[in-house]
Amino acid sequence: MTKIYYKLLIIENQDKLNQNDYLGEIMNMQQNIINGCLILIITMLIYQNQQLQDKVMNMNEFSQSSTVKEMDKLKKIETAISNNASNIQLVINSSEKLEKKNRCEHRYL
């Protein structure tokens, strides 16, 4: 009777081991699927991050070149304003001289 009991225990244990092996295989397959999904997600995030970095670099280059162009325009405008200011000052000085000359001529008349 004990031999039969031990044989039944051995058979039960083998069935449990077979079930555990089967469950282990299922869990292993599930873990592989989860790992594959995580790898895919991480790869997509790295790709997206690289694309965003490229866009930021392009925007920085554009803004720097745009700033340089605007500074050149401002320098040209400042030069034109200073030239115009000196021309205006010359005109004012000339007109003042003419006025003084005209006053002097009117006094002698």
C-alpha positions, 0 to 999 in steps of 0.5 A, spaced: 500 500 500 505 504 501 508 503 494 502 504 491 501 511 495 508 513 493 507 511 486 501 516 486 505 521 489 510 521 484 505 521 479 502 527 482 508 530 483 510 529 475 503 532 473 505 538 477 512 539 475 509 538 467 503 543 469 509 548 472 513 547 466 507 549 462 506 555 466 513 557 466 513 556 458 507 561 458 510 566 463 516 566 459 513 567 452 509 573 456 515 576 458 518 575 451 512 579 449 513 584 454 520 585 453 519 586 445 514 591 446 519 595 451 524 595 446 520 597 441 517 603 445 524 605 447 527 605 440 521 609 438 522 614 444 530 615 442 528 616 435 523 621 437 528 625 441 533 625 435 528 628 431 526 633 436 534 635 437 535 636 430 529 641 429 531 645 435 538 645 432 535 647 425 531 653 429 537 655 433 541 656 426 535 659 423 535 664 429 542 666 429 542 667 422 536 671 422 539 675 428 545 676 424 541 679 418 537 683 423 543 686 426 546 688 419 540 691 417 540 695 424 547 697 423 545 700 416 539 704 418 544 707 424 549 709 419 543 712 414 540 716 420 547 718 422 549 721 415 542 724 415 543 727 422 550 730 419 546 732 413 541 736 417 546 739 421 549 742 415 543 744 412 541 748 419 548 751 419 548 753 412 541 756 413 543 760 419 549 763 415 544 765 410 539 768 415 545 772 418 548 774 411 541 776 409 540 780 416 547 783 415 545 785 408 538 788 410 541 792 415 546 796 410 540 797 406 
